[in-house]
Amino acid sequence: MPSPSSSKIIELRELLAAKYPAIPQKTTGYLPTEVAPLDVALQGGLPLGGMTEVVGQAGSGLLLATLIRATHQRRGLLALIDGGDAFDIAGVPRSALSRLLWVRSPTAAKTVQAADLILRDGNLNLVVLDLRSVSTDETRRISASSWYRLQRVVEPTTTAFVVLTRQPLVRGARPRLMLTARFGLNAFDCRQQDLLGRLHVELVRGQEEHIQRIA
Amino acid sequence: MFGVILLPNFGLQTVLRHQPEIRLTGPVALLGGDAGGKTFVLQCNAAARTAGVQVGMTSSQGLGRCGTLRLLTRSLEQETTVATALLESAFSCSPWVEATADGVSTFEIRHARSDPETLAGILLEHLARLDLEAQIGFAANPDLALLAAHAAEPSLVVHDARAFLADLPVTVLDLSPHAAAVLQKWGIGTLGALGALPPQELTRRLGSEGRALWERASGRSQRLLRLAVLPVSYEESLEFEYEVQTLEPLLFVLRRFLDQLVLRLETIYRVPAALTLKLRFEDSKEYHRHFTIPAPTNNVETLFRVLHTHLENFAAPASIQSLYLAATPAPASREQFGLFETALRDPNRFSETLARLHALLGVQGAGIGYPEDTHRPNAFRLDPPDFLHLPESGTSREPPTFGLPLRRLRPPLPIYVEVSRRTPVQVTSGVIKGSVRAARGPYQLLGGWWGTDRWTCEEWDVELVQGGLYRLSRQAEGWFLEGTYD
């Protein structure tokens, strides 16, 4: 039976939760990505129940392929919501495809709707929303409320939600990472795992939580 | 000990089962027809009887007695469904079951675990959930149990046959006109009086019917049950009285169908593993759809969502006249999750999500992508995901993947390529423009040469001076930008 003081704390927490529902909840765990620079930047991996934005052009496809392979090795399930229908299955091992739900969406609006459906489902460990091939005009038309809604949907789940964009786009994304890399034709002679070391990841939003976690 | 389940006004009950708004209020009569095409009242409810309507009246006579009388016609499909449900209920008590007559089922109980009163209570509750009103009788022989069922309110267990039969009228015995007239002339009005007559004398005067009547009146008749076989069809259907044009009434009936089917399957410890939906439209066309339930369940809400999600995105070509739903029985699934395996927690929910994705993006909008057995670029197929039966993973070592993944342009974008010494040196398109720093190629691809679908192309990987890796292809129509490596 809780003591009177602890029951008061519980009541206070409930009151605050009811009054300020927008307060982000604490992360319940992290999903390692096997991408060393990214796991280092996030101190463990992608936050479960959180929305992570990865901004960048070069290297983001490599990151996606690594996430698919890592999910397969972990025996997890992954959904790729492919805005612009640009994903090429030849870039990942055939065996990893059996655990990848590929959602091909032609427009930004349908892409967001598909993400909403999959996040509400709650069955998948990792959901990647790829907007890199959607035109800037279309992505700008995605309303801020859509992003907040997705954030609210993913919060109570144990799903890690990643949004891949070319430019900072997702309002409320926490953390946001900038991904940069430069590859030449010699990249085709290297294994993908070796190329991961060339990725440069910078945490541009979410440092506060990072510092709190270290503390 | 024998038990009899009797559904009074069987035909009327079957018609009213899915129409609670009629069943609960107002006088209702069920019409039947004779060979001459004349219709008359077959059965009627208590409200109609109170208003003066009697069995055998023509519809005009019935309406003359009661202006608000609602006339319904028989539904043979519904009667078959309810007869099946009745048999299933009887089979839940015993393997020795007889389909005695329409709305009457007899079963024999040997080594019963519960007493007849408890059993009757369970059966009545089950049938009430199926929207069926029943009377149940238990006695030492089948005929006595039938009489007990007729007298039950709603259940009766006959322990003393003589006392039970003493005051029952002889009319409960389905007498022939001749026997009825003779007994009336003798002043025999009750089964007690009939059973007190000497059987030999009765047989001499009324023949074999007299002997049979005496045995039933004295509670001594014995006969073997004509054993029925447990039915395997679990289906419900309804012919709408009006044409359905909106989703709500359809969903309402479907929900009731699911309730009934799940209840019926529960009696044999099974759950629906698949559902078959059939709709018949005003223009006589039909629509069939088979739904497989990924994790068989008796959760009506889950099953209903499967149908609801599909029908939400279904456009009927015309008004709906009739509805049919069948369930395929299977044992309930029990999932034991592996220690390290992250399987679907709720397969049915995922199936519903997938259906919604298909409704949003089309069938080719979501699935598992697999490369086709060809070297043709961008050749793949999309299969439905089967996350419940995944191959073992993570144990064998995969061959390493080299290079960067390609982000494709679908369809490829025409591009102007300046070539020098058979190598691209400059590219210009709406997406990219610049000088080529380095290029690898050509990679000649050819296929389908043995048939009519012959294809050929030449691929190049290029790196631009300002950065960026791209794949180009040269086909018969010219140069194309296939995608970006990132």
Interface residues (C-beta under 8 A of the other chain):
Chain A: Q57 A58 G59 S60 G61 L62 L64 A65 R69 H72 Q73 R74 R75 G76 L77 D85 A86 F87 D88 I89 A90 G91 V92 P93 R94 S95 A96 L97 S98 R99 L100 L101 W102 V103 R104 S105 P106 K110 Q113 A114 L117 I118 R120 D121 G122 N123 N125 R132 S133 R182 F183 G184 L185 A187 F188 D189 C190 R191 Q192 Q193 L195
Chain B: F340 E341 T342 L344 R345 D346 P347 R349 F350 T353 R356 L357 L360 L361 Q364 G365 A366 G367 I368 G369 Y370 P371 N378 F380 L382 P385 F387 L390 P391 S393 G394 E398 P399 P400 T401 F402 G403 L404 P405 L406 R407 R408 L409 R410 R437 A438 A439 R440 D461 E463 G467 G468 L469 G483 T484 Y485 D486
